[in-house]
């Protein structure tokens, strides 16, 4: 394996106060080691004047190279340019015949990097997008679409209510929460709607992020499915299993009254529209 280089847009994707940089980096390392092999370099980009001394020490102790991107002359895209320049400069380095380029891993939700990731994909450079699973609403839809791989990590270190032993049990949830087991119009106390699972919230968010397919606000089920699997970082080994999770979650939300559907063009393609916004989009 060729390894990977990590570029962390700390202004866009910071670790919240009280949470551990070491934990978040450790989760990133696991994903990078599993997918690409060694982590060759790791850079954090921020205006250092906006990072507390304690946090700067923690970043340094974790082996992260902090790149100062001071906002001079009112320029707000300094971090973007630093990351793009460093990522693209790697392409100028000569490689032995047959050798692979190291993968580019970006930690951000900023859509300004979508063009760069697309250019890297044209050159067969592997790319991975890492984002804060606690704030998926900040991730630009184009970033989810152009990155070859995605990785959602809870920067606060919390486990979602629909997780078991720290790992998403999506297939179990899909089977246990089948539409036949969800009473139509079910609600909590005083008529309030039931709380949605993390997976269901990701599905609604995918609908809001997908481009409109018609004037009535319906979205293509194909587009929704692609974003849905990337937002939740699908782990099912086969396409059939991923499709099963998609169909089950969609059916659950339709029964609960959160999603409407109608036939779309093409075989097995539905047009979907969210009736209620996900918590992150409200």
C-alpha positions as CSV (number, residue, x, y, z in Angstrom):
1,X,0.0,0.0,0.0
2,X,1.1,3.5,-0.8
3,X,0.0,5.1,2.4
4,X,-1.8,8.4,3.0
5,X,-1.4,12.0,3.9
6,X,-3.9,13.6,6.2
7,X,-5.0,17.3,5.8
8,X,-7.2,18.5,8.6
9,X,-9.2,21.7,8.2
10,X,-9.4,22.5,11.9
11,X,-11.3,25.7,11.4
12,X,-14.1,23.8,9.7
13,X,-13.9,20.6,11.7
14,X,-12.6,21.4,15.2
15,X,-12.6,19.0,18.1
16,X,-15.1,20.4,20.6
17,X,-14.0,21.7,24.0
18,X,-13.7,18.8,26.5
19,X,-13.3,16.2,23.7
20,X,-10.1,14.4,22.9
21,X,-7.9,15.1,19.9
22,X,-6.1,11.8,20.5
23,X,-9.4,9.9,20.3
24,X,-10.5,11.5,17.0
25,X,-7.0,11.0,15.5
26,X,-7.0,7.4,16.7
27,X,-10.3,6.7,14.9
28,X,-8.9,8.4,11.7
29,X,-5.7,6.2,12.0
30,X,-7.8,3.0,12.1
31,X,-9.7,4.0,9.0
32,X,-6.5,5.0,7.2
33,X,-4.5,1.9,8.2
34,X,-7.4,-0.4,7.1
35,X,-7.8,1.3,3.8
36,X,-4.4,2.7,2.7
37,X,-1.7,1.4,5.0
38,X,0.7,3.7,6.8
39,X,-0.1,7.4,7.7
40,X,2.8,9.2,6.1
41,X,2.2,12.7,7.3
42,X,-0.6,14.5,9.2
43,X,-1.2,18.3,9.0
44,X,-3.6,20.5,10.9
45,X,-4.4,23.8,9.3
46,X,-5.7,26.7,11.4
47,X,-5.2,30.3,12.4
48,X,-3.0,29.5,15.5
49,X,-4.2,32.7,17.2
50,X,-7.6,31.1,17.3
51,X,-6.4,27.8,18.9
52,X,-5.8,27.8,22.6
53,X,-2.3,27.0,23.9
54,X,-3.6,23.8,25.6
55,X,-5.1,22.6,22.3
56,X,-1.9,23.4,20.4
57,X,0.1,21.3,22.9
58,X,-2.4,18.5,22.5
59,X,-2.1,18.6,18.7
60,X,1.7,18.6,18.9
61,X,1.7,15.7,21.4
62,X,-0.4,13.7,18.9
63,X,2.2,14.1,16.2
64,X,0.1,16.5,14.2
65,X,2.0,19.3,12.3
66,X,0.1,22.5,12.9
67,X,0.3,24.8,9.9
68,X,-0.4,28.5,10.7
69,X,-2.9,29.9,8.3
70,X,-3.2,33.5,9.7
71,X,-6.1,35.4,8.2
72,X,-4.2,38.4,6.8
73,X,-5.8,41.3,4.9
74,X,-9.3,40.0,5.7
75,X,-8.8,36.8,3.6
76,X,-11.0,34.0,5.0
77,X,-10.0,31.2,2.6
78,X,-6.3,30.9,3.8
79,X,-6.8,27.4,5.1
80,X,-8.4,26.2,1.9
81,X,-5.5,27.5,-0.2
82,X,-2.9,26.0,2.1
83,X,-4.5,22.5,2.0
84,X,-5.1,22.6,-1.8
85,X,-1.5,23.8,-2.5
86,X,0.1,21.2,-0.3
87,X,-2.2,18.4,-1.6
88,X,-1.5,19.2,-5.3
89,X,2.2,19.8,-4.8
90,X,2.5,16.1,-4.0
91,X,1.6,15.4,-7.6
92,X,4.8,17.1,-8.8
93,X,6.9,14.6,-7.0
94,X,8.4,12.0,-9.3
95,X,7.6,8.4,-8.5
96,X,9.3,5.1,-9.6
97,X,7.6,3.3,-12.4
98,X,4.6,1.4,-11.2
99,X,4.5,3.1,-7.8
100,X,1.2,4.4,-6.5
101,X,0.5,8.0,-5.3
102,X,-0.2,8.3,-1.6
103,X,-3.9,8.8,-0.8
104,X,-5.2,12.2,0.2
105,X,-7.4,12.3,3.3
106,X,-9.2,15.6,4.1
107,X,-11.0,16.4,7.3
108,X,-13.6,19.0,6.5
109,X,-17.1,19.7,5.3
110,X,-16.1,22.7,3.1
111,X,-17.3,22.3,-0.5
112,X,-14.4,24.4,-1.8
113,X,-12.3,21.2,-1.8
114,X,-14.7,19.3,-4.2
115,X,-12.9,20.5,-7.3
116,X,-9.5,19.5,-5.9
117,X,-10.8,16.0,-5.0
118,X,-12.2,15.7,-8.5
119,X,-8.9,16.5,-10.0
120,X,-7.2,14.0,-7.8
121,X,-9.7,11.4,-8.9
122,X,-9.0,12.1,-12.5
123,X,-5.4,11.2,-11.8
124,X,-6.4,8.0,-10.0
125,X,-5.3,9.3,-6.6
126,X,-7.3,7.7,-3.8
127,X,-9.3,10.2,-1.7
128,X,-11.1,10.0,1.7
129,X,-13.4,12.5,3.3
130,X,-13.5,12.5,7.1
131,X,-16.3,14.5,8.8
132,X,-17.8,15.0,12.3
133,X,-20.7,12.6,12.7
134,X,-22.1,14.9,15.3
135,X,-22.5,17.7,12.6
136,X,-23.2,16.0,9.3
137,X,-25.2,19.1,8.2
138,X,-21.9,21.1,7.6
139,X,-20.7,18.6,5.0
140,X,-21.2,19.8,1.5
141,X,-23.1,17.3,-0.7
142,X,-20.4,17.7,-3.5
143,X,-17.7,16.5,-1.1
144,X,-19.7,13.4,-0.3
145,X,-20.1,12.7,-4.0
146,X,-16.6,13.2,-5.2
147,X,-14.6,11.6,-2.4
148,X,-13.9,7.9,-3.2
149,X,-14.2,6.9,0.5
150,X,-16.0,8.6,3.5
151,X,-15.5,8.2,7.2
152,X,-17.9,9.6,9.8
153,X,-16.4,10.0,13.3
154,X,-18.1,11.4,16.4
155,X,-15.6,14.2,17.4
156,X,-17.2,14.3,20.8
157,X,-16.6,10.6,21.3
158,X,-20.2,9.8,22.0
159,X,-21.9,6.6,20.9
160,X,-25.2,7.0,19.0
161,X,-28.3,5.6,20.5
162,X,-28.6,3.0,17.6
163,X,-25.0,1.7,18.1
164,X,-23.8,-1.4,20.0
165,X,-20.3,-1.7,21.5
166,X,-19.3,1.5,19.7
167,X,-20.0,0.1,16.2
168,X,-23.1,0.8,14.1
169,X,-25.4,-2.2,14.0
170,X,-27.3,-1.0,10.9
171,X,-28.3,-4.4,9.6
172,X,-29.8,-5.5,13.0
173,X,-31.6,-2.2,13.2
174,X,-33.0,-2.6,9.7
175,X,-34.4,-6.0,10.5
176,X,-35.7,-5.2,14.0
177,X,-37.3,-1.9,12.8
178,X,-39.0,-3.3,9.8
179,X,-42.1,-1.3,8.6
180,X,-44.5,-4.0,9.7
181,X,-43.3,-3.5,13.2
182,X,-43.8,0.2,13.3
183,X,-47.5,1.2,13.9
184,X,-48.7,3.9,11.5
185,X,-49.0,7.3,13.2
186,X,-47.1,6.0,16.3
187,X,-46.0,8.8,18.6
188,X,-44.5,9.5,22.0
189,X,-46.2,11.2,24.9
190,X,-48.7,14.0,24.2
191,X,-48.8,13.2,20.5
192,X,-45.1,14.1,19.9
193,X,-43.5,12.2,17.0
194,X,-41.1,9.3,18.0
195,X,-37.4,10.1,18.1
196,X,-35.7,9.0,14.9
197,X,-32.6,6.8,14.9
198,X,-29.3,8.1,13.7
199,X,-29.6,6.1,10.5
200,X,-33.1,7.5,9.8
201,X,-31.8,11.1,10.4
202,X,-29.0,10.4,7.9
203,X,-31.6,9.3,5.3
204,X,-33.6,12.5,5.8
205,X,-30.5,14.6,5.6
206,X,-29.6,12.8,2.3
207,X,-32.9,13.8,0.8
208,X,-32.3,17.4,1.7
209,X,-28.8,17.3,0.3
210,X,-29.7,15.6,-3.0
211,X,-30.5,17.8,-6.0
212,X,-34.2,18.2,-6.9
213,X,-35.4,15.9,-9.6
214,X,-38.7,17.8,-10.3
215,X,-40.4,21.0,-9.6
216,X,-42.4,19.5,-6.6
217,X,-39.2,19.0,-4.6
218,X,-38.9,15.3,-5.1
219,X,-35.4,13.8,-5.3
220,X,-34.1,10.8,-7.2
221,X,-33.9,7.7,-5.0
222,X,-30.6,6.9,-6.6
223,X,-29.0,10.2,-5.6
224,X,-30.5,9.9,-2.1
225,X,-29.2,6.4,-1.7
226,X,-25.6,7.4,-2.7
227,X,-25.6,10.3,-0.2
228,X,-27.2,8.2,2.5
229,X,-24.6,5.5,2.4
230,X,-21.8,8.0,2.5
231,X,-23.3,10.0,5.4
232,X,-23.5,7.0,7.5
233,X,-20.2,5.5,6.1
234,X,-21.8,2.2,4.9
235,X,-20.0,-0.9,6.2
236,X,-22.0,-3.7,4.6
237,X,-19.8,-5.8,2.4
238,X,-22.2,-6.3,-0.5
239,X,-24.4,-4.0,-2.6
240,X,-27.4,-6.2,-1.9
241,X,-27.0,-5.6,1.9
242,X,-26.6,-1.8,1.4
243,X,-29.7,-1.8,-0.8
244,X,-31.6,-3.7,2.0
245,X,-30.7,-1.0,4.6
246,X,-31.7,1.7,2.2
247,X,-35.1,0.2,1.4
248,X,-35.8,-0.7,5.0
249,X,-35.0,2.8,6.3
250,X,-37.0,4.4,3.5
251,X,-40.0,2.2,4.3
252,X,-39.8,3.0,8.0
253,X,-39.8,6.8,7.3
254,X,-42.7,6.5,4.9
255,X,-44.8,4.6,7.5
256,X,-43.8,7.2,10.1
257,X,-45.0,10.0,7.8
258,X,-41.6,11.6,7.3
259,X,-41.1,10.8,3.6
260,X,-43.3,10.7,0.5
261,X,-42.6,8.7,-2.6
262,X,-43.8,8.4,-6.2
263,X,-42.7,6.4,-9.2
264,X,-39.7,7.8,-11.0
265,X,-38.0,7.2,-14.4
266,X,-36.2,4.0,-14.9
267,X,-36.5,0.6,-13.3
268,X,-36.7,0.5,-9.5
269,X,-36.1,4.3,-9.2
270,X,-38.3,6.2,-6.8
271,X,-38.7,9.9,-6.4
272,X,-38.6,10.9,-2.7
273,X,-39.6,14.0,-0.8
274,X,-39.1,14.7,2.9
275,X,-42.2,15.8,4.7
276,X,-40.3,16.8,7.9
277,X,-36.8,18.2,8.1
278,X,-34.2,16.2,10.0
279,X,-33.0,17.6,13.3
280,X,-29.7,18.8,11.7
281,X,-31.6,20.8,8.9
282,X,-34.2,22.4,11.2
